[in-house]
């Protein structure tokens, strides 16, 4: 009977080990959930999508991120518990989240993790708070606890597992690796119930199980039951017992002698296995299972221990690697490189941090597909890894590199060019541009958090800097803070009923008739908190933040309303509106303009558009297609700031424009500068050859006006004619100056 007792102890340890392994696997999955959710909630594109409250964009981000991490459930939940977006039918849009206490915990603590039951499916879920100005929410990531997880647990522990969810003593959910006919069969509930009699004469007790409460929330209890096949462990033992019993009938003395010999052979290896099991339960997976035994049962048991130990060790190593590395690029992830940086600070070790970001990476995914987007990331990661040092992928198209020793700016520029070399995958050629930000530690940063914060600021600055590469400077942070403030205030200004955005108009004088026939629409912003914000500052920021579409919509709508006012006062003035590169490539813009014209009963001839020539070369073929659509409707088109971009005769010939606008840098000192006079006369001659009208902006004196008239310029604008003024003031000004002689 001592063998049975020893087996009880051993089996109990097995079940304890299985319980410990089960909990560790769930904790590892929870760490993976946290890593994935943190990456998602830190992603700028995801925050921008939430800030825009564009449900399809949020759905796309959730689906794509869910595929990358193999998540079964991705959702966005408002702080009041309403499901806003979900990738699974387990959570329906617009419904209340069924666990309000978890919402409260996530809001209070910044995140929460639980095992939850949704629509007859069990999930290991994590909620993290997403801090987006004006649209705070909670992001949920979940892995389903299904048959695949149960099978994984069985492969690791060599034990069958059953999960049950009860609610007020009523079973709501069950999944198990046991055969279906045995799930509800009678099993011994605890190893202490094992006896020689039951194992030998009650074969229906085939499984030995132990249950433990995994989690309890509100009325739900999650129970886990680990089951061991008694026949697998004790089959040989039963036959041995029967043989011993038969021999005992023949000779009591011989039975006692054989019993003592068997007990001695079994107790020592079982005791050794018990110690090994205790060490495995304590997390020591390296202890060798060297058991000297002459029995097949003990050898089999020792072999099973070795297999279980190897499986647990391999799984633990895999979990540890996944927790510290990016699975797509095989670089370190944000959390691992954070630890590396922290250790360097602890060691008072000076080091350099180089961050890089693929410009327009989302566009690469949209144009070439997500598979090629992933291939692009892997190719860039391979190039960075070849540089040596420590490297990591932070998120999306953002990478971090810590060289073994500081690298000069010139060398980094060369490295930037090498990484930017075209990526060729089959017939696909992807040309990329990298923004690069450089930090020197501890000069620029003295802790890990400031490294990531200032690296983001440097990358943001690099995107708009010549060469796309910058060393961190102290004033970057002030400019970054101002950009964030401009984005926040601009969003408010665009939706506010009492908008701080206003339109002004600068008249254009027709040099042939001496009358004002055109005017340029200009936006002005006088913020209550920021004061006057120049257009050349907030327009560029609006383009980067994805707000330029709303700004353009405001300008077009306001200009059309004002065009109606001008026409009602008996004036025939065409208002010119400036369009950005993104506006030109927006296929729905023309329909929007036509809708507003119809709404306010304004003719297309009352509106024209100006496009900067440098914007046109971003995607010339598509730009020409869209501009032709505008021309077909009847709008006049002008190239703004002509002479400062990428002018060429071949390029100019294919553009469907009707006017050229000479940049004011050539006009401001026209009366004094011979070089400016030559440039302006050349542009005028060029325009005549292409049958194009010409507008000169920046006319500041009468001498310049006279020269432009003599040379055949069509229109002029500038402070000498009139400064930009509100629409009512412009109407009064035009009526007042109808008889003005501008040329004497």
C-alpha positions in Angstrom: 0.0 0.0 0.0 3.0 2.3 0.4 3.3 2.3 -3.4 -0.3 3.6 -3.7 0.4 6.3 -1.2 3.6 7.3 -3.0 1.6 7.4 -6.3 -1.0 9.6 -4.6 1.7 12.1 -3.6 3.2 11.9 -7.1 -0.1 12.3 -8.8 -1.0 15.2 -6.6 2.2 16.9 -7.5 1.4 16.2 -11.2 -2.0 17.9 -10.8 -0.4 20.8 -9.0 2.2 21.2 -11.7 -0.6 21.1 -14.3 -2.5 23.8 -12.4 0.6 25.9 -12.2 1.3 25.5 -15.9 -2.3 26.3 -16.8 -2.1 29.6 -14.9 1.3 30.5 -16.4 0.1 29.9 -19.9 -2.9 32.2 -19.2 -0.6 34.8 -17.7 1.7 34.6 -20.8 -1.4 35.1 -23.0 -2.3 38.1 -20.8 1.1 39.6 -21.3 0.7 39.1 -25.1 -2.7 40.7 -24.8 -1.2 43.7 -22.9 1.6 44.1 -25.5 -0.8 44.0 -28.4 -3.4 46.3 -26.8 -0.6 48.8 -25.7 0.8 48.8 -29.3 -2.8 49.4 -30.6 -3.6 52.2 -28.1 -0.2 53.9 -28.7 -0.6 53.8 -32.5 -1.0 57.3 -33.9 -3.1 56.1 -36.8 -5.5 54.3 -34.4 -5.8 57.4 -32.2 -6.3 59.6 -35.2 -9.1 57.2 -36.4 -10.8 57.4 -33.0 -10.4 61.1 -33.0 -12.1 61.3 -36.4 -14.8 59.0 -35.1 -14.8 57.3 -38.5 -16.3 53.9 -37.7 -15.1 52.2 -41.0 -11.5 53.3 -40.4 -11.6 52.1 -36.7 -13.1 48.8 -37.9 -10.2 48.5 -40.4 -7.5 49.2 -37.8 -9.1 46.7 -35.4 -9.4 43.9 -38.0 -5.9 44.4 -39.3 -4.3 44.6 -35.9 -6.4 41.5 -34.8 -5.1 39.5 -37.8 -1.5 40.4 -37.0 -1.7 39.1 -33.4 -4.3 36.3 -34.2 -6.8 37.9 -31.8 -10.3 36.5 -31.8 -12.0 39.6 -30.5 -11.1 43.3 -31.1 -13.5 46.0 -29.9 -13.7 49.7 -29.0 -16.0 50.6 -26.1 -17.0 54.0 -24.9 -16.4 55.1 -21.3 -20.1 54.8 -20.6 -20.1 51.1 -21.6 -21.5 51.2 -25.1 -19.9 48.9 -27.8 -18.8 51.3 -30.6 -16.8 48.9 -32.8 -16.3 45.1 -32.7 -14.8 42.4 -35.0 -16.9 39.6 -33.5 -20.6 38.9 -33.3 -20.0 38.1 -29.7 -20.2 41.8 -29.0 -22.9 43.6 -30.9 -22.5 47.3 -31.9 -24.6 49.7 -29.8 -25.2 47.2 -27.0 -24.2 47.8 -23.4 -21.0 46.0 -22.4 -22.2 43.1 -20.2 -19.6 43.6 -17.5 -20.0 47.2 -16.2 -17.8 46.6 -13.2 -14.9 45.8 -15.6 -15.4 49.1 -17.4 -15.3 50.9 -14.1 -12.0 49.1 -13.2 -10.4 49.8 -16.5 -11.3 53.5 -16.3 -10.0 53.8 -12.7 -6.8 51.8 -13.2 -6.1 52.4 -16.9 -6.7 48.8 -17.8 -8.3 45.5 -16.7 -7.9 41.8 -17.6 -10.5 39.1 -17.0 -11.9 35.9 -18.4 -15.3 36.8 -19.8 -18.3 34.9 -21.3 -19.8 36.4 -24.4 -22.6 34.7 -26.4 -21.6 31.2 -25.4 -17.9 31.9 -26.1 -15.2 32.2 -23.4 -12.5 34.9 -23.9 -9.4 35.9 -22.1 -9.8 39.7 -22.6 -7.9 42.9 -21.8 -9.2 46.4 -21.7 -6.9 49.4 -22.0 -7.9 53.1 -21.9 -7.2 55.0 -25.1 -6.6 58.7 -24.4 -7.7 60.7 -27.4 -8.7 64.4 -26.9 -12.5 64.6 -27.3 -13.0 60.9 -27.8 -11.7 58.8 -24.9 -12.5 55.1 -25.1 -11.5 51.6 -24.1 -9.8 49.2 -26.5 -10.5 45.5 -26.0 -8.3 42.6 -27.2 -9.3 39.0 -26.6 -8.2 35.4 -27.3 -10.9 32.8 -27.3 -10.5 30.0 -24.7 -11.4 27.2 -27.1 -10.6 23.6 -28.0 -7.2 24.7 -29.4 -6.1 26.1 -26.1 -7.3 23.0 -24.3 -5.4 20.8 -26.7 -2.2 22.9 -26.1 -2.6 22.5 -22.4 -3.0 18.7 -22.8 0.2 18.6 -25.0 2.1 20.5 -22.4 0.9 18.8 -19.2 0.0 15.4 -20.6 -3.3 15.8 -18.7 -6.8 16.3 -19.9 -8.4 19.7 -19.0 -12.0 20.8 -18.6 -13.2 24.4 -18.1 -16.7 25.1 -16.7 -18.4 28.5 -16.2 -21.3 28.5 -13.7 -23.7 31.3 -12.9 -25.7 30.9 -9.7 -24.8 27.2 -9.6 -26.1 26.8 -13.2 -23.6 25.6 -15.8 -23.3 28.2 -18.6 -20.3 26.9 -20.6 -18.1 23.8 -20.8 -15.2 22.7 -22.9 -12.9 19.7 -22.4 -10.2 17.5 -24.0 -11.9 14.4 -22.5 -13.9 12.3 -24.9 -17.5 13.5 -25.1 -18.8 10.3 -23.6 -16.5 10.7 -20.6 -17.0 14.4 -19.8 -19.9 13.7 -17.5 -18.7 10.3 -16.4 -17.9 9.5 -12.8 -14.3 10.4 -11.9 -12.4 10.4 -8.7 -12.5 14.0 -7.6 -9.1 14.0 -5.7 -5.9 11.9 -5.7 -6.6 11.0 -2.1 -9.6 8.9 -3.2 -7.3 6.5 -5.1 -7.1 3.0 -3.7 -5.9 -0.4 -4.9 -9.4 -1.7 -4.7 -10.9 1.0 -6.9 -8.1 0.8 -9.4 -8.3 -3.0 -9.7 -12.1 -3.7 -9.5 -13.9 -0.4 -10.4 -12.7 0.2 -14.0 -15.4 2.9 -14.5 -13.3 5.2 -12.4 -10.9 5.8 -15.3 -9.9 9.4 -14.6 -8.4 11.1 -11.5 -9.2 14.8 -11.4 -8.6 18.0 -9.4 -10.7 21.2 -9.8 -9.7 24.7 -8.8 -11.5 28.1 -9.1 -9.7 30.1 -11.7 -11.7 33.4 -11.5 -14.9 34.8 -10.0 -16.6 37.9 -11.1 -20.1 39.0 -10.2 -22.2 35.8 -10.4 -19.8 34.0 -12.8 -17.3 31.3 -11.5 -14.7 29.8 -13.8 -13.6 26.3 -12.8 -10.7 24.3 -14.2 -10.5 20.5 -13.8 -7.3 18.6 -14.6 -7.8 14.9 -15.2 -5.3 12.0 -15.4 -6.0 8.6 -17.0 -5.6 6.2 -14.1 -5.2 3.2 -16.5 -2.2 4.9 -18.2 -0.4 5.3 -14.9 -1.5 2.2 -13.0 -2.3 -0.4 -15.6 1.1 -2.2 -15.2 0.9 -1.7 -11.5 -2.5 -3.5 -11.3 -1.1 -6.5 -13.2 1.8 -6.6 -10.8 -0.5 -6.5 -7.8 -2.5 -9.4 -9.1 0.7 -11.4 -9.6 1.8 -10.6 -6.1 -1.6 -11.6 -4.7 -1.4 -15.0 -6.5 2.1 -15.6 -5.3 0.9 -14.7 -1.8 -1.7 -17.5 -1.9 1.1 -20.0 -2.6 3.5 -18.7 0.0 3.0 -16.0 2.6 6.6 -15.7 3.3 7.6 -15.4 -0.4 4.9 -12.8 -0.8 6.2 -10.7 2.1 9.7 -11.0 0.8 8.7 -10.0 -2.8 6.5 -7.2 -1.4 9.4 -5.7 0.6 11.7 -5.9 -2.5 9.1 -4.2 -4.7 8.4 -1.5 -2.1 12.1 -0.8 -1.9 12.5 -0.5 -5.6 9.5 1.8 -6.0 9.8 4.1 -3.1 13.2 5.5 -4.0 12.5 6.5 -7.6 9.1 7.7 -6.7 10.6 9.9 -4.0 13.1 11.2 -6.6 10.3 11.9 -9.1 8.4 13.7 -6.3 11.3 16.0 -5.7 11.6 16.7 -9.5 7.9 17.4 -9.6 8.2 19.9 -6.8 11.0 21.7 -8.6 9.0 21.8 -11.8 6.1 23.3 -9.9 8.5 25.9 -8.6 9.6 26.9 -12.1 12.9 24.9 -12.3 12.7 23.2 -15.7 16.4 22.3 -16.0 16.6 19.6 -13.3 17.6 16.3 -15.0 15.2 13.4 -14.5 17.8 10.7 -13.8 15.9 7.8 -12.1 17.5 4.4 -11.6 14.7 1.9 -11.6 14.2 -1.7 -12.8 10.4 -1.3 -13.3 8.8 -0.4 -16.5 6.2 1.7 -14.7 8.7 3.9 -13.0 10.7 4.2 -16.3 7.5 5.2 -18.1 6.6 7.7 -15.4 10.2 9.1 -15.5 9.9 9.4 -19.3 6.6 11.2 -19.0 8.2 13.6 -16.6 11.0 14.3 -19.0 8.6 14.9 -21.9 6.4 17.2 -19.7 9.4 19.1 -18.5 10.8 19.5 -22.0 7.4 20.7 -23.3 7.0 23.2 -20.5 10.6 24.5 -20.9 10.1 24.9 -24.7 6.8 26.7 -24.3 8.2 28.9 -21.6 11.2 29.9 -23.8 8.8 30.5 -26.7 6.5 32.7 -24.5 9.5 34.6 -23.2 10.8 35.2 -26.8 7.4 36.4 -28.0 7.0 38.7 -25.1 10.3 40.5 -26.0 10.3 40.4 -29.8 8.3 41.6 -32.7 7.0 38.5 -34.5 6.9 40.1 -37.9 10.4 41.5 -38.1 12.2 39.4 -35.4 13.5 42.7 -33.9 13.1 43.5 -30.2 9.8 45.0 -29.3 9.1 48.3 -27.5 9.1 46.7 -24.1 12.3 44.8 -24.5 14.2 47.8 -25.9 12.7 49.9 -23.0 14.5 47.5 -20.6 17.7 47.8 -22.6 17.6 51.6 -22.4 16.7 51.5 -18.7 19.7 49.3 -18.0 22.0 51.7 -19.9 20.8 54.6 -17.7 21.4 52.5 -14.6 24.9 51.8 -15.7 25.5 55.5 -16.4 26.5 54.5 -19.9 26.3 57.2 -22.6 24.6 56.0 -25.8 22.9 57.3 -29.0 19.3 56.5 -30.0 18.3 56.7 -33.7 14.6 56.6 -34.5 13.3 56.1 -38.0 9.8 56.2 -39.5 8.6 55.2 -42.9 6.8 58.2 -44.5 3.4 57.3 -45.8 3.6 53.6 -44.7 -0.2 53.4 -44.6 -0.2 54.3 -48.3 2.2 51.4 -49.0 -0.3 49.1 -47.5 -3.2 50.7 -49.4 -1.3 50.6 -52.8 0.7 47.4 -52.6 -1.4 45.4 -50.1 -0.7 44.3 -46.5 1.4 41.3 -47.5 3.8 43.6 -49.4 3.6 46.1 -46.6 4.8 43.3 -44.2 7.5 42.4 -46.7 8.6 46.0 -46.7 8.9 46.1 -42.9 10.9 42.8 -42.9 13.3 44.2 -45.6 13.9 47.4 -43.7 14.3 45.5 -40.4 16.9 43.3 -42.1 18.9 46.3 -43.2 18.8 47.8 -39.7 19.8 44.6 -38.1 22.9 44.4 -40.3 24.1 47.7 -38.7 24.7 45.8 -35.4 24.0 47.3 -32.0 20.4 47.0 -30.6 17.4 47.4 -32.8 13.6 47.3 -32.3 10.4 47.8 -34.1 8.2 50.2 -32.0 5.0 50.1 -34.0 3.7 50.4 -37.6 6.6 51.7 -39.7 8.6 53.1 -36.7 12.0 51.6 -35.8 14.7 52.3 -33.1 18.4 51.6 -33.3 21.0 51.9 -30.6 24.5 51.7 -32.2 27.4 50.2 -30.3 29.1 53.6 -30.4 27.8 57.0 -31.5 27.6 57.6 -35.3 28.3 61.0 -36.9 25.5 62.9 -38.7 27.1 62.4 -42.1 27.4 58.6 -41.5 23.7 58.5 -40.5 22.7 60.3 -43.7 24.6 57.7 -45.6 22.8 54.9 -43.6 19.5 56.6 -44.3 20.2 56.5 -48.0 21.1 52.8 -47.9 17.9 51.9 -46.0 15.9 53.9 -48.5 17.1 51.9 -51.5 14.1 50.5 -53.5 12.6 47.3 -52.1 11.9 44.8 -54.9 9.6 41.9 -54.3 8.8 40.0 -57.5 7.5 42.6 -60.0 6.7 45.1 -57.2 9.1 48.0 -56.6 8.5 50.0 -53.4 10.3 53.4 -53.0 10.4 54.5 -49.4 11.5 57.6 -47.6 12.6 57.6 -43.9 12.3 60.4 -41.4 15.2 60.1 -38.9 15.5 61.5 -35.4 18.7 61.4 -33.3 19.1 61.5 -29.5 22.3 61.6 -27.5 21.9 60.2 -24.0 22.2 61.4 -21.3 22.7 64.9 -22.8 19.2 65.0 -24.4 17.4 62.6 -22.0 18.0 61.2 -18.5 15.3 58.5 -18.3 13.5 56.0 -20.5 10.2 57.7 -20.8 11.8 60.9 -22.0 13.7 58.9 -24.7 10.5 57.7 -26.3 8.7 61.0 -25.9 11.6 63.1 -27.4 12.2 60.5 -30.1 8.6 61.0 -31.3 9.1 64.7 -31.2 12.3 64.5 -33.2 10.6 62.2 -35.8 7.7 64.6 -36.1 10.2 67.5 -36.7 12.2 65.4 -39.2 9.1 64.9 -41.4 9.1 68.5 -42.3 12.9 69.2 -42.3 15.2 69.2 -45.3 16.9 65.8 -45.7 14.3 64.3 -43.3 17.0 63.9 -40.6 17.5 66.0 -37.4 19.3 66.0 -34.1 17.1 66.6 -31.1 17.0 70.3 -30.0 15.3 71.8 -26.9 13.0 74.0 -28.9 11.5 70.9 -30.7 9.4 70.2 -27.6 7.9 73.7 -27.6 7.0 73.4 -31.3 5.6 70.0 -30.8 3.4 71.2 -27.9 2.2 74.1 -30.1 1.4 71.7 -32.9 -0.7 69.6 -30.6 -2.5 72.6 -29.3 -3.1 73.8 -32.9 -4.6 70.4 -33.8 -6.8 70.4 -30.8 -8.0 74.0 -31.1 -8.5 73.6 -34.9 -10.7 70.6 -34.4 -12.9 72.6 -32.1 -12.9 75.6 -34.4 -14.1 73.5 -37.3 -17.2 72.1 -35.4 -18.0 75.2 -33.2 -21.1 77.1 -34.0 -19.3 80.3 -33.3 -16.2 79.4 -35.4 -13.0 81.3 -34.9 -12.2 80.7 -38.6 -13.1 83.6 -40.9 -12.8 84.3 -44.6 -11.2 87.4 -46.2 -10.8 88.3 -49.8 -8.1 90.1 -51.8 -9.4 91.7 -55.0 -7.7 91.1 -58.4 -7.6 94.1 -60.7 -8.2 93.4 -64.4 -5.4 95.4 -66.2 -7.4 95.5 -69.5 -10.7 96.8 -68.1 -9.5 98.5 -65.0 -12.2 96.7 -63.0 -12.1 94.1 -60.2 -13.3 90.9 -61.8 -11.6 88.3 -59.5 -10.7 87.9 -55.8 -8.7 85.3 -53.9 -10.4 83.6 -50.9 -8.0 83.5 -47.8 -8.7 81.9 -44.5 -7.9 83.5 -41.2 -7.8 82.1 -37.7 -7.9 84.2 -34.5 -7.9 81.6 -31.7 -9.2 82.5 -28.3 -6.4 80.5 -26.6 -3.6 80.7 -29.2 -4.2 84.2 -30.6 -3.7 84.8 -34.3 -2.4 81.6 -36.1 -0.9 82.3 -39.5 -2.4 80.2 -42.4 1.0 79.0 -43.5 1.4 77.4 -40.0 -1.9 75.8 -39.4 -2.6 74.6 -43.0 0.5 72.5 -43.0 -0.3 71.0 -39.6 -3.9 70.3 -40.8 -2.5 68.3 -43.7 -0.3 66.2 -41.4 -3.2 65.7 -38.9 -5.7 64.7 -41.6 -7.8 67.8 -41.1 -7.2 69.5 -44.4 -10.4 68.0 -45.9 -12.5 69.7 -43.2 -10.6 73.0 -43.6 -11.1 72.9 -47.4 -14.8 72.1 -46.9 -15.1 75.2 -44.6 -13.4 77.4 -47.2 -15.4 76.2 -50.1 -18.8 76.4 -48.3 -17.9 79.9 -47.0 -16.7 81.2 -50.3 -19.8 80.0 -52.1 -22.1 81.7 -49.5 -20.1 84.9 -50.0 -20.2 84.5 -53.8 -24.0 84.6 -53.4 -23.8 87.8 -51.4 -21.5 89.4 -54.0 -23.9 88.5 -56.8 -26.8 89.8 -54.9 -25.1 93.2 -54.7 -24.8 93.3 -58.5 -21.1 92.5 -58.8 -19.6 89.9 -61.2 -16.6 88.6 -59.3 -15.0 85.2 -59.6 -13.6 83.9 -56.3 -10.4 81.8 -56.4 -9.9 79.0 -53.8 -6.6 77.4 -53.0 -6.5 73.6 -53.1 -3.9 71.3 -51.5 -2.4 68.1 -52.9 -4.8 66.0 -50.8 -7.7 68.1 -52.0 -6.8 67.6 -55.7 -6.6 63.8 -55.2 -9.9 63.6 -53.4 -12.4 62.1 -55.9 -15.5 63.3 -54.0 -14.4 67.0 -53.8 -16.0 68.0 -57.1 -19.4 66.5 -56.1 -19.2 68.4 -52.9 -18.5 71.7 -54.7 -21.4 71.1 -57.1 -23.7 70.3 -54.2 -22.9 73.6 -52.4 -23.2 75.6 -55.7 -26.7 74.2 -56.3 -27.7 74.7 -52.6 -26.9 78.4 -52.8 -27.8 79.0 -56.5 -24.3 80.1 -57.5 -22.9 79.6 -61.1 -19.7 77.6 -61.6 -18.2 80.7 -63.3 -18.3 82.5 -59.9 -15.7 80.0 -58.6 -12.1 79.1 -59.7 -9.3 77.2 -58.1 -5.6 77.7 -57.6 -3.1 74.8 -57.2 0.5 75.0 -56.2 2.6 73.4 -58.9 4.8 71.5 -56.4 1.6 69.8 -55.2 0.8 68.6 -58.7 4.0 66.6 -59.2 3.2 64.3 -56.2 0.9 62.2 -58.4 0.8 64.0 -61.8 -1.3 61.5 -63.7 -4.1 61.3 -61.1 -3.9 65.1 -60.6 -4.4 65.7 -64.3 -7.4 63.4 -64.3 -9.0 65.1 -61.4 -8.3 68.6 -62.8 -9.8 67.7 -66.1 -13.1 66.9 -64.3 -13.1 70.4 -62.8 -12.5 71.9 -66.2 -15.3 69.9 -67.8 -17.7 71.4 -65.2 -16.6 74.9 -66.2 -14.2 76.0 -63.5 -11.1 78.0 -64.2 -7.8 76.6 -62.9 -4.6 78.5 -62.1 -1.1 77.3 -61.2 -0.3 79.2 -58.0 3.3 80.4 -57.1 4.4 79.7 -60.6 8.2 79.8 -61.1 9.1 78.4 -57.6 8.4 74.7 -58.2 9.0 72.1 -60.9 8.0 74.1 -64.0 8.7 72.5 -67.4 7.2 73.1 -70.8 6.3 69.4 -71.3 4.6 69.3 -67.9 2.8 72.6 -68.4 1.5 71.5 -71.8 -0.5 68.6 -70.3 -2.1 70.5 -67.4 -5.7 71.7 -68.0 -5.1 75.1 -66.5 -6.3 78.5 -67.8 -4.0 80.9 -65.9 -0.6 81.2 -64.3 0.0 83.1 -61.1 3.5 84.6 -60.8 4.9 84.1 -57.3 5.1 87.3 -55.3 8.8 86.8 -54.7 9.4 88.0 -58.3 6.9 90.9 -58.0 7.6 92.6 -54.7 10.8 94.4 -56.0 9.9 94.3 -59.6 10.5 98.1 -60.1 14.0 97.8 -58.8 15.3 94.3 -59.7 16.3 93.7 -63.3 16.5 89.9 -62.7 12.9 89.9 -61.5 11.9 91.9 -64.5 13.5 89.3 -66.8 11.8 86.4 -65.0 8.4 88.0 -65.1 8.7 88.9 -68.8 9.8 85.4 -69.6 6.7 83.9 -67.8 4.4 86.4 -69.6 5.9 85.3 -72.9 5.6 81.7 -72.0 1.9 82.2 -71.0 1.1 83.9 -74.3 2.6 81.0 -76.2 0.3 78.6 -74.3 -2.7 81.0 -74.5 -2.8 81.3 -70.7 -3.9 84.2 -68.6 -1.4 85.6 -66.0 -2.0 86.9 -62.5 0.8 88.8 -60.6 0.5 88.8 -56.8 2.5 91.0 -54.5 2.1 94.3 -56.3 3.1 96.9 -53.7 3.6 100.1 -55.8 2.4 102.0 -58.9 5.6 101.4 -60.8 5.2 97.6 -60.7 1.6 97.9 -61.7 2.5 100.1 -64.7 5.2 97.7 -65.8 2.9 94.7 -65.6 0.2 96.5 -67.7 2.8 97.5 -70.3 4.0 93.9 -70.6 0.5 92.4 -71.1 -0.2 90.9 -67.6 -3.9 90.2 -67.2 -4.6 90.6 -63.5 -2.7 91.9 -60.4 -3.3 91.7 -56.7 -1.4 93.1 -53.8 -1.5 95.8 -51.1 -1.2 98.6 -53.7 -4.6 97.6 -54.9 -6.2 96.3 -51.7 -5.3 94.3 -48.7 -7.4 91.2 -47.8 -10.7 92.2 -46.3 -14.0 90.7 -45.2 -16.6 90.1 -47.8 -18.9 93.0 -46.9 -16.0 95.4 -46.8 -14.8 94.1 -50.2 -18.3 94.6 -51.7 -18.3 98.2 -50.5 -14.7 98.7 -51.7 -15.5 97.4 -55.2 -18.6 99.6 -55.5 -16.6 102.6 -54.3 -13.7 102.0 -56.8 -15.8 101.2 -59.9 -14.7 104.5 -61.5 -11.1 104.6 -60.1 -8.4 105.2 -62.7 -5.6 102.9 -61.6 -3.1 103.8 -64.3 -2.6 107.6 -63.9 
